[in-house]
Amino acid sequence: MALRIPLPLLLLGGAAALLVVSNPGPEEFSAFAGEQLSERGIDEFCRDGVLPLMLHFVVKDCPRLFRSQRAALGDLALKLSQRQNFGLFSLYTTEVGSTGLLADLPMPGYRLDTLALAGQFIVLRAEPLR
């Protein structure tokens, strides 16, 4: 006697298996975070009047400088993040500037919650730390 699995149950199982296989790991998160941080750095620091005049003599191409540091920024974000892996998806919680490596820099602390699902990353929350 052959086992008959209902089609909806079979489809649900297939979708769950697809989500497990496509759940992005730490390496993908590092690449995503490096891209996000470099572009946010460009937005914040590469505008006219943001960098002190003396730094303009050293930093000739501000956007290129940030983009060249994507891998380092991604590695740093990964070190400052905690991953909760739920199999079908993961949640990354990143705290920057409040404790640890960046605590002494004069920058606001931020917490970012990022959902990793189906090969994608979605920033769920980005808020300053108090």
TITIMI-727952 format. One record per residue: residue number from 1; residue in one letter; chain; z, y, x of N, C-alpha, C in turn. Coordinates in nm, 2 decimals. Layout:
(atom NUM; "a"; "A"; (Z; Y; X); (Z; Y; X); (Z; Y; X))
...
# end
This chain:
(atom 1; "m"; "A"; (0.00; -0.12; 0.08); (0.00; 0.00; 0.00); (0.00; 0.12; 0.09))
(atom 2; "a"; "A"; (-0.10; 0.21; 0.07); (-0.11; 0.33; 0.15); (-0.01; 0.44; 0.10))
(atom 3; "l"; "A"; (0.04; 0.52; 0.19); (0.13; 0.63; 0.16); (0.04; 0.75; 0.12))
(atom 4; "r"; "A"; (0.07; 0.81; 0.00); (0.00; 0.92; -0.05); (0.08; 1.04; -0.04))
(atom 5; "i"; "A"; (0.04; 1.14; 0.04); (0.12; 1.27; 0.05); (0.04; 1.37; -0.03))
(atom 6; "p"; "A"; (0.12; 1.44; -0.12); (0.05; 1.54; -0.20); (-0.01; 1.65; -0.11))
(atom 7; "l"; "A"; (-0.12; 1.70; -0.16); (-0.20; 1.80; -0.08); (-0.12; 1.93; -0.05))
(atom 8; "p"; "A"; (-0.04; 1.98; -0.14); (0.04; 2.10; -0.11); (0.14; 2.08; 0.00))
(atom 9; "l"; "A"; (0.20; 1.96; 0.00); (0.29; 1.92; 0.11); (0.22; 1.91; 0.24))
(atom 10; "l"; "A"; (0.10; 1.85; 0.24); (0.03; 1.83; 0.36); (-0.02; 1.96; 0.41))
(atom 11; "l"; "A"; (-0.06; 2.06; 0.33); (-0.10; 2.19; 0.37); (0.02; 2.27; 0.43))
(atom 12; "l"; "A"; (0.13; 2.25; 0.37); (0.25; 2.32; 0.42); (0.29; 2.27; 0.55))
(atom 13; "g"; "A"; (0.29; 2.14; 0.57); (0.32; 2.08; 0.70); (0.22; 2.12; 0.81))
(atom 14; "g"; "A"; (0.09; 2.13; 0.77); (-0.01; 2.18; 0.87); (0.01; 2.32; 0.91))
(atom 15; "a"; "A"; (0.05; 2.41; 0.81); (0.08; 2.55; 0.84); (0.20; 2.56; 0.93))
(atom 16; "a"; "A"; (0.30; 2.49; 0.90); (0.42; 2.49; 0.99); (0.39; 2.45; 1.13))
(atom 17; "a"; "A"; (0.31; 2.34; 1.14); (0.27; 2.29; 1.28); (0.19; 2.40; 1.35))
(atom 18; "l"; "A"; (0.10; 2.47; 1.28); (0.02; 2.58; 1.34); (0.11; 2.69; 1.39))
(atom 19; "l"; "A"; (0.22; 2.73; 1.31); (0.31; 2.83; 1.35); (0.39; 2.79; 1.47))
(atom 20; "v"; "A"; (0.43; 2.67; 1.48); (0.51; 2.62; 1.60); (0.42; 2.63; 1.72))
(atom 21; "v"; "A"; (0.30; 2.58; 1.71); (0.21; 2.58; 1.83); (0.17; 2.72; 1.87))
(atom 22; "s"; "A"; (0.16; 2.82; 1.78); (0.12; 2.95; 1.81); (0.23; 3.05; 1.83))
(atom 23; "n"; "A"; (0.36; 3.00; 1.83); (0.47; 3.09; 1.85); (0.47; 3.14; 2.00))
(atom 24; "p"; "A"; (0.45; 3.27; 2.02); (0.44; 3.32; 2.15); (0.57; 3.30; 2.23))
(atom 25; "g"; "A"; (0.55; 3.27; 2.36); (0.66; 3.25; 2.45); (0.70; 3.37; 2.53))
(atom 26; "p"; "A"; (0.79; 3.36; 2.62); (0.84; 3.47; 2.70); (0.73; 3.53; 2.79))
(atom 27; "e"; "A"; (0.63; 3.45; 2.84); (0.52; 3.51; 2.92); (0.44; 3.61; 2.83))
(atom 28; "e"; "A"; (0.41; 3.57; 2.71); (0.33; 3.65; 2.62); (0.41; 3.78; 2.58))
(atom 29; "f"; "A"; (0.54; 3.76; 2.56); (0.63; 3.87; 2.53); (0.63; 3.97; 2.65))
(atom 30; "s"; "A"; (0.64; 3.92; 2.77); (0.64; 4.01; 2.89); (0.51; 4.09; 2.89))
(atom 31; "a"; "A"; (0.39; 4.03; 2.87); (0.27; 4.10; 2.87); (0.26; 4.21; 2.76))
(atom 32; "f"; "A"; (0.31; 4.17; 2.64); (0.31; 4.26; 2.52); (0.40; 4.38; 2.56))
(atom 33; "a"; "A"; (0.52; 4.35; 2.60); (0.62; 4.46; 2.63); (0.57; 4.55; 2.75))
(atom 34; "g"; "A"; (0.51; 4.49; 2.85); (0.45; 4.58; 2.96); (0.34; 4.67; 2.90))
(atom 35; "e"; "A"; (0.26; 4.62; 2.82); (0.16; 4.71; 2.75); (0.22; 4.82; 2.67))
(atom 36; "q"; "A"; (0.32; 4.78; 2.59); (0.38; 4.88; 2.50); (0.46; 4.99; 2.59))
(atom 37; "l"; "A"; (0.53; 4.94; 2.69); (0.61; 5.04; 2.77); (0.52; 5.13; 2.85))
(atom 38; "s"; "A"; (0.41; 5.08; 2.90); (0.32; 5.16; 2.98); (0.26; 5.27; 2.89))
(atom 39; "e"; "A"; (0.22; 5.23; 2.78); (0.15; 5.33; 2.69); (0.25; 5.43; 2.63))
(atom 40; "r"; "A"; (0.38; 5.39; 2.61); (0.48; 5.48; 2.56); (0.52; 5.57; 2.68))
(atom 41; "g"; "A"; (0.52; 5.52; 2.80); (0.55; 5.61; 2.92); (0.44; 5.71; 2.93))
(atom 42; "i"; "A"; (0.32; 5.68; 2.91); (0.21; 5.77; 2.92); (0.23; 5.88; 2.81))
(atom 43; "d"; "A"; (0.26; 5.84; 2.69); (0.28; 5.94; 2.58); (0.39; 6.03; 2.61))
(atom 44; "e"; "A"; (0.50; 5.98; 2.67); (0.62; 6.06; 2.70); (0.61; 6.15; 2.82))
(atom 45; "f"; "A"; (0.55; 6.09; 2.93); (0.56; 6.16; 3.06); (0.43; 6.22; 3.11))
(atom 46; "c"; "A"; (0.32; 6.18; 3.06); (0.19; 6.23; 3.12); (0.14; 6.35; 3.04))
(atom 47; "r"; "A"; (0.21; 6.41; 2.95); (0.17; 6.53; 2.88); (0.19; 6.65; 2.98))
(atom 48; "d"; "A"; (0.11; 6.75; 2.95); (0.13; 6.88; 3.03); (0.27; 6.93; 3.01))
(atom 49; "g"; "A"; (0.33; 6.97; 3.12); (0.46; 7.03; 3.12); (0.58; 6.94; 3.12))
(atom 50; "v"; "A"; (0.56; 6.81; 3.12); (0.67; 6.71; 3.11); (0.72; 6.68; 3.26))
(atom 51; "l"; "A"; (0.62; 6.65; 3.34); (0.66; 6.62; 3.48); (0.69; 6.75; 3.56))
(atom 52; "p"; "A"; (0.79; 6.76; 3.64); (0.82; 6.88; 3.72); (0.69; 6.90; 3.81))
(atom 53; "l"; "A"; (0.67; 7.03; 3.84); (0.55; 7.07; 3.91); (0.54; 7.00; 4.05))
(atom 54; "m"; "A"; (0.65; 6.98; 4.12); (0.65; 6.91; 4.25); (0.59; 6.77; 4.24))
(atom 55; "l"; "A"; (0.62; 6.70; 4.13); (0.57; 6.56; 4.11); (0.42; 6.56; 4.09))
(atom 56; "h"; "A"; (0.36; 6.67; 4.05); (0.22; 6.67; 4.03); (0.14; 6.65; 4.16))
(atom 57; "f"; "A"; (0.21; 6.69; 4.27); (0.15; 6.67; 4.41); (0.15; 6.53; 4.45))
(atom 58; "v"; "A"; (0.25; 6.45; 4.40); (0.26; 6.31; 4.43); (0.19; 6.22; 4.33))
(atom 59; "v"; "A"; (0.20; 6.25; 4.20); (0.14; 6.17; 4.10); (0.01; 6.24; 4.06))
(atom 60; "k"; "A"; (-0.10; 6.18; 4.11); (-0.23; 6.24; 4.08); (-0.29; 6.20; 3.95))
(atom 61; "d"; "A"; (-0.26; 6.07; 3.91); (-0.32; 6.02; 3.79); (-0.20; 5.95; 3.72))
(atom 62; "c"; "A"; (-0.13; 6.02; 3.64); (-0.01; 5.97; 3.57); (-0.04; 5.85; 3.48))
(atom 63; "p"; "A"; (-0.14; 5.85; 3.39); (-0.17; 5.73; 3.31); (-0.20; 5.61; 3.40))
(atom 64; "r"; "A"; (-0.28; 5.63; 3.51); (-0.31; 5.51; 3.59); (-0.18; 5.46; 3.66))
(atom 65; "l"; "A"; (-0.09; 5.54; 3.70); (0.04; 5.50; 3.75); (0.11; 5.41; 3.66))
(atom 66; "f"; "A"; (0.13; 5.45; 3.53); (0.20; 5.37; 3.43); (0.13; 5.24; 3.41))
(atom 67; "r"; "A"; (-0.01; 5.25; 3.39); (-0.08; 5.13; 3.36); (-0.08; 5.03; 3.48))
(atom 68; "s"; "A"; (-0.06; 5.08; 3.60); (-0.06; 4.99; 3.72); (0.08; 4.91; 3.72))
(atom 69; "q"; "A"; (0.18; 4.96; 3.64); (0.31; 4.90; 3.64); (0.34; 4.81; 3.52))
(atom 70; "r"; "A"; (0.23; 4.78; 3.45); (0.25; 4.70; 3.33); (0.33; 4.57; 3.35))
(atom 71; "a"; "A"; (0.29; 4.50; 3.46); (0.35; 4.37; 3.49); (0.50; 4.39; 3.52))
(atom 72; "a"; "A"; (0.53; 4.49; 3.60); (0.67; 4.52; 3.64); (0.75; 4.56; 3.51))
(atom 73; "l"; "A"; (0.69; 4.64; 3.43); (0.76; 4.69; 3.31); (0.78; 4.57; 3.21))
(atom 74; "g"; "A"; (0.69; 4.48; 3.20); (0.70; 4.36; 3.12); (0.81; 4.27; 3.17))
(atom 75; "d"; "A"; (0.81; 4.25; 3.30); (0.92; 4.17; 3.36); (1.06; 4.23; 3.34))
(atom 76; "l"; "A"; (1.07; 4.36; 3.35); (1.19; 4.43; 3.32); (1.24; 4.41; 3.18))
(atom 77; "a"; "A"; (1.14; 4.43; 3.08); (1.17; 4.42; 2.94); (1.22; 4.27; 2.91))
(atom 78; "l"; "A"; (1.15; 4.18; 2.97); (1.19; 4.04; 2.95); (1.33; 4.01; 3.00))
(atom 79; "k"; "A"; (1.37; 4.07; 3.11); (1.51; 4.05; 3.17); (1.61; 4.12; 3.08))
(atom 80; "l"; "A"; (1.57; 4.23; 3.01); (1.66; 4.30; 2.92); (1.66; 4.25; 2.78))
(atom 81; "s"; "A"; (1.59; 4.14; 2.75); (1.57; 4.09; 2.62); (1.64; 3.95; 2.60))
(atom 82; "q"; "A"; (1.68; 3.93; 2.48); (1.73; 3.80; 2.44); (1.64; 3.74; 2.33))
(atom 83; "r"; "A"; (1.60; 3.61; 2.35); (1.51; 3.55; 2.26); (1.59; 3.45; 2.17))
(atom 84; "q"; "A"; (1.56; 3.46; 2.04); (1.61; 3.35; 1.95); (1.49; 3.28; 1.90))
(atom 85; "n"; "A"; (1.47; 3.15; 1.94); (1.36; 3.07; 1.91); (1.39; 2.99; 1.78))
(atom 86; "f"; "A"; (1.32; 3.01; 1.67); (1.34; 2.94; 1.55); (1.23; 2.84; 1.53))
(atom 87; "g"; "A"; (1.15; 2.81; 1.63); (1.04; 2.72; 1.62); (0.92; 2.78; 1.56))
(atom 88; "l"; "A"; (0.92; 2.82; 1.43); (0.81; 2.87; 1.36); (0.78; 3.02; 1.41))
(atom 89; "f"; "A"; (0.89; 3.08; 1.46); (0.88; 3.22; 1.50); (0.99; 3.25; 1.60))
(atom 90; "s"; "A"; (0.99; 3.36; 1.67); (1.10; 3.40; 1.76); (1.13; 3.54; 1.73))
(atom 91; "l"; "A"; (1.26; 3.58; 1.76); (1.30; 3.72; 1.75); (1.35; 3.76; 1.89))
(atom 92; "y"; "A"; (1.30; 3.87; 1.94); (1.34; 3.92; 2.07); (1.42; 4.05; 2.04))
(atom 93; "t"; "A"; (1.54; 4.06; 2.10); (1.62; 4.18; 2.09); (1.63; 4.24; 2.23))
(atom 94; "t"; "A"; (1.58; 4.36; 2.25); (1.58; 4.43; 2.38); (1.66; 4.56; 2.37))
(atom 95; "e"; "A"; (1.75; 4.57; 2.47); (1.83; 4.69; 2.48); (1.80; 4.75; 2.61))
(atom 96; "v"; "A"; (1.76; 4.88; 2.61); (1.72; 4.95; 2.73); (1.80; 5.07; 2.74))
(atom 97; "g"; "A"; (1.86; 5.09; 2.86); (1.93; 5.22; 2.89); (2.07; 5.23; 2.86))
(atom 98; "s"; "A"; (2.13; 5.13; 2.79); (2.27; 5.14; 2.75); (2.36; 5.07; 2.85))
(atom 99; "t"; "A"; (2.33; 4.96; 2.90); (2.41; 4.88; 2.99); (2.32; 4.82; 3.10))
(atom 100; "g"; "A"; (2.38; 4.77; 3.20); (2.31; 4.70; 3.30); (2.22; 4.79; 3.39))
(atom 101; "l"; "A"; (2.10; 4.74; 3.42); (2.02; 4.80; 3.52); (1.98; 4.94; 3.50))
(atom 102; "l"; "A"; (1.96; 4.99; 3.37); (1.92; 5.12; 3.35); (2.03; 5.21; 3.29))
(atom 103; "a"; "A"; (2.15; 5.17; 3.30); (2.26; 5.25; 3.23); (2.28; 5.38; 3.30))
(atom 104; "d"; "A"; (2.26; 5.39; 3.43); (2.28; 5.52; 3.50); (2.17; 5.62; 3.50))
(atom 105; "l"; "A"; (2.06; 5.58; 3.44); (1.95; 5.67; 3.43); (1.96; 5.77; 3.31))
(atom 106; "p"; "A"; (1.92; 5.90; 3.33); (1.94; 5.99; 3.22); (1.83; 5.97; 3.11))
(atom 107; "m"; "A"; (1.85; 5.87; 3.04); (1.75; 5.84; 2.93); (1.83; 5.79; 2.81))
(atom 108; "p"; "A"; (1.78; 5.81; 2.69); (1.85; 5.75; 2.58); (1.84; 5.60; 2.58))
(atom 109; "g"; "A"; (1.94; 5.54; 2.52); (1.94; 5.39; 2.51); (1.86; 5.36; 2.38))
(atom 110; "y"; "A"; (1.79; 5.25; 2.38); (1.71; 5.20; 2.27); (1.73; 5.05; 2.25))
(atom 111; "r"; "A"; (1.73; 5.02; 2.12); (1.73; 4.87; 2.08); (1.60; 4.85; 2.01))
(atom 112; "l"; "A"; (1.53; 4.74; 2.05); (1.41; 4.70; 1.98); (1.42; 4.56; 1.94))
(atom 113; "d"; "A"; (1.39; 4.54; 1.81); (1.38; 4.40; 1.76); (1.23; 4.37; 1.73))
(atom 114; "t"; "A"; (1.19; 4.26; 1.79); (1.05; 4.23; 1.79); (1.03; 4.08; 1.73))
(atom 115; "l"; "A"; (0.94; 4.07; 1.63); (0.91; 3.94; 1.58); (0.79; 3.88; 1.65))
(atom 116; "a"; "A"; (0.80; 3.76; 1.69); (0.69; 3.69; 1.75); (0.65; 3.58; 1.65))
(atom 117; "l"; "A"; (0.53; 3.59; 1.60); (0.48; 3.50; 1.49); (0.33; 3.48; 1.50))
(atom 118; "a"; "A"; (0.29; 3.36; 1.50); (0.14; 3.33; 1.49); (0.06; 3.40; 1.60))
(atom 119; "g"; "A"; (0.11; 3.40; 1.72); (0.04; 3.46; 1.83); (0.05; 3.61; 1.83))
(atom 120; "q"; "A"; (0.13; 3.67; 1.75); (0.13; 3.82; 1.74); (0.28; 3.87; 1.76))
(atom 121; "f"; "A"; (0.29; 4.00; 1.79); (0.42; 4.06; 1.81); (0.43; 4.18; 1.71))
(atom 122; "i"; "A"; (0.54; 4.19; 1.64); (0.56; 4.30; 1.55); (0.69; 4.36; 1.58))
(atom 123; "v"; "A"; (0.69; 4.49; 1.61); (0.82; 4.56; 1.63); (0.88; 4.59; 1.49))
(atom 124; "l"; "A"; (0.99; 4.52; 1.47); (1.06; 4.53; 1.34); (1.15; 4.66; 1.33))
(atom 125; "r"; "A"; (1.21; 4.69; 1.45); (1.31; 4.80; 1.45); (1.31; 4.86; 1.59))
(atom 126; "a"; "A"; (1.31; 4.99; 1.60); (1.33; 5.06; 1.73); (1.42; 5.18; 1.70))
(atom 127; "e"; "A"; (1.54; 5.17; 1.75); (1.64; 5.28; 1.72); (1.72; 5.31; 1.84))
(atom 128; "p"; "A"; (1.76; 5.44; 1.85); (1.85; 5.48; 1.96); (1.98; 5.41; 1.95))
(atom 129; "l"; "A"; (2.04; 5.38; 2.07); (2.18; 5.32; 2.07); (2.28; 5.44; 2.07))
(atom 130; "r"; "A"; (2.39; 5.41; 2.01); (2.49; 5.52; 2.01); (2.60; 5.50; 2.11))
# end
